[in-house]
C-alpha cells in the first residue's frame, strides 16, 4: 500500500541566520560554559595567589638649553637638536644610568633582586660583571618610561614587590639622571674651554702672519686701492665701455637709415617730408605739371608756350632730384662719421682693457689674502664670544644647575598595581566566553553526524519521515512526556536502570507491559494514583505510543505513521523493514512504536523480530523466545502457530526464536520469501526488525520487494555511514522509503521549537 519513491532532491544551500547560531549556542552551551569557567577559575586563582606588585610614579621636566660650543657654526656639521628629547628618553633607560641607581640603592643587597640567602648557591660579588649585568637587566625590566604627548614632561614608573622600594627606585633614577646630566655638561664645558683656548691662540698667530703676507704683496705689486670702486683703471674702463656702447648704437642707427633711403624717392625719405626746400620744389613741379597737361588739351607740343612750359618743368624736376641726392649724401656722411668714432673708441677700450686685466690678475691674490684675513678675524671674534659664555657656564657649574627638573617625586604606593583582580576576572570571563564560542563553532564544524533533514537530503537524497527526540525517564517525569491527559511535573525518583538497557531504551519492555496490566486493573483508583503508578514503572520508550498516547514521543511516531499513510498507493507495498546503518541507533524501539501507531489507525499489523543475531522484541512484549521465525525457516511449521496476539489491539507479533548460526542464509531463503508473501495477504502491514545494514547483510537479502526505513541516531550517526547505507541499498536495488532521525535532542539541535509544539498538542 506504500510506494514511497525517493527522488534525487536538489538541495538548496541553507541561508545562515541568527537562529542557526542560537541553535549552536544551545547545543554547545555546556562546552562554552565549561571553557569559560575553567579560564575564569584559572585566572581568578592566579590573581589571588600571585604576589602583589606595587608601581611608583614620578614626573620629570626636560628642557632644551643652548650648547656651550656651537659645532655646527665652527665645523658646519648637522645639528641633532630635533632628536634631543628622544635622546633623553633613551638615557633614562640606559644601562649606565640604571647601574648608578643600583649603586645608590645598594640593590645588590636587596633580597627581591638577589633572592634569599638560603637559596643562593654562592655569595654575592657586586663587582662580578655577569652578576652586575643581570642586576641591571632586572632593574630595567621593572622600569617604564612614558613621554607625555605635546609636553616636555616624561612619566617614569618602577615596579617592585616592596612599595617603598618602588618609590625609592624612581627617585634614585631621577637623582642619578640629574647628576649624570650635570657631569656631562661639566665635562663638555672643560673640553670646550680647552678647545677654545687652543683655537683662539692658533687663529691669532695665523692672522698676524696673513696680514704680513698681504702687506708685502701689496707693496710688490704696487696695489694701493682697497676696492674695485676706488681703482682708476677700472673707473676709466667703465666709462670707455659706456661710450663705446653708445657709439655702436649710433653707428647702427645711421647705417640703417642710410640703407633705407639710398634708393628711395622723395616721397619715402623721412627727412624730405620736413625739408621746406624740397617741399616747395615738389609743389612747383606739380603745379607746372598740371598747367602743362591743361595747355596740352588746347595746344600742340610745338606751340612756343608749350615748349617754354616744358623747359621750366624739366628744370624743376632736376632741382628736386638734386636736393634729394643731397639728403642721401648727408645720411651717408653721418654714417661714415659714426663708424669712424666707433672704431676709435673700440681701439682705446681694448688698450684700457689690457691694462685692467693685468691689474685684476694682481688684485685677485691680494683680495684672496684680504678675505681670508677677514674670515679669520670673524672666527676669532666668534670663538672669543664662546669663550666668554664658557666662562659663565663654568661658574654656573659650581651652582649645580641643570635643565632637568623633578616635577613630582615618587611617593610610596598605597595599593598594588597588579594583579588587578577585578579587571582580570572580567577579562577572563570575556575571553573564556569568546574562546568557548570559538570551540563550539569548531566542534560544530568538525561534527560529521546527522542532525537534521537537510543532512539526510544532502547525504542520502532521502526524505525525512520524522524525528523522535531523546527519551529519559527523568525527562519524562519532568514534563517532556504526557500520559492520559496529564502533564507530569513531579520529581519522583525513578528506579535504577536495567543492566540490559541499550541505545534505544532505559529499562525493559516487561516493566511497561506490567504497568499496562496494573493500570488496567486499577480502574478503581483515582487519576492521581494512576499517574503516580504509571510514572513509577515507565522507564522505556519501547511502547510509549501505547501507554502514553498523548506524549510528545507518541506524537512523533504518529507523524511518521502519517507520512507513510499519505504516501502514494499506486503499488501494494506492505512489507516494511526497519533497520539502521549502525548498531544501537534505536531501530527496535522505532519498529515497536511504529507498529503500535499503525495498529491505532485500525490497520491489521504484524511485527516480526527478524534480528536473528540479537533479538529483543520478545522482551518488550513479554514473550518467551522459544518458538519463532527461526523454527519456521528451519523446519515444517505452520505460520499460524508463529503469530501471537499482543495487548495492543490489531497488533500481532512473531518472535525470532532461537539464534541460528546462519541468519543471513535463512533470511535470504525462498522459504522467507514465501513467508513474506503469505503475511502480506493476511495483514495490512508487516514490519520486520532487522540487524544494522553496515554490520551485516541480513536486511538486504530479504529481497527487493520490501521497503526499508532507515533509523539514524541524531547527533551520533555519521553522515558517511548514512551515505554508505544508501549506496548499499542502491546497489541491491532496494527501495528506501525514508529516514527517521531518532534520539535527537530538541534543545541541542535544529528542533528546539518541537519542545513547545509537543507541550501544546500533548495537553488534553
PyMOL commands that set and color helices and strands:
alter all, ss='L'
color gray80, all
select helices_A, chain A and resi 18-27+29-49+71-74+81-92+95-105+107-109+111-114+117-119+129-141+163-221+228-230+232-261+266-268+270-274+276-296+304-397+421-446+453-460+473-480+509-520+527-537+544-547+552-565+587-600+617-620+629-634+639-642+663-667+670-682+700-702+719-731+753-762
alter helices_A, ss='H'
color red, helices_A
select strands_A, chain A and resi 54-62+143-147+153-160+404-408+464-469+482-483+486-487+575-580+605-609+644-645+651-654+685-689+707-713+735-744
alter strands_A, ss='S'
color yellow, strands_A
deselect
rebuild
show_as cartoon
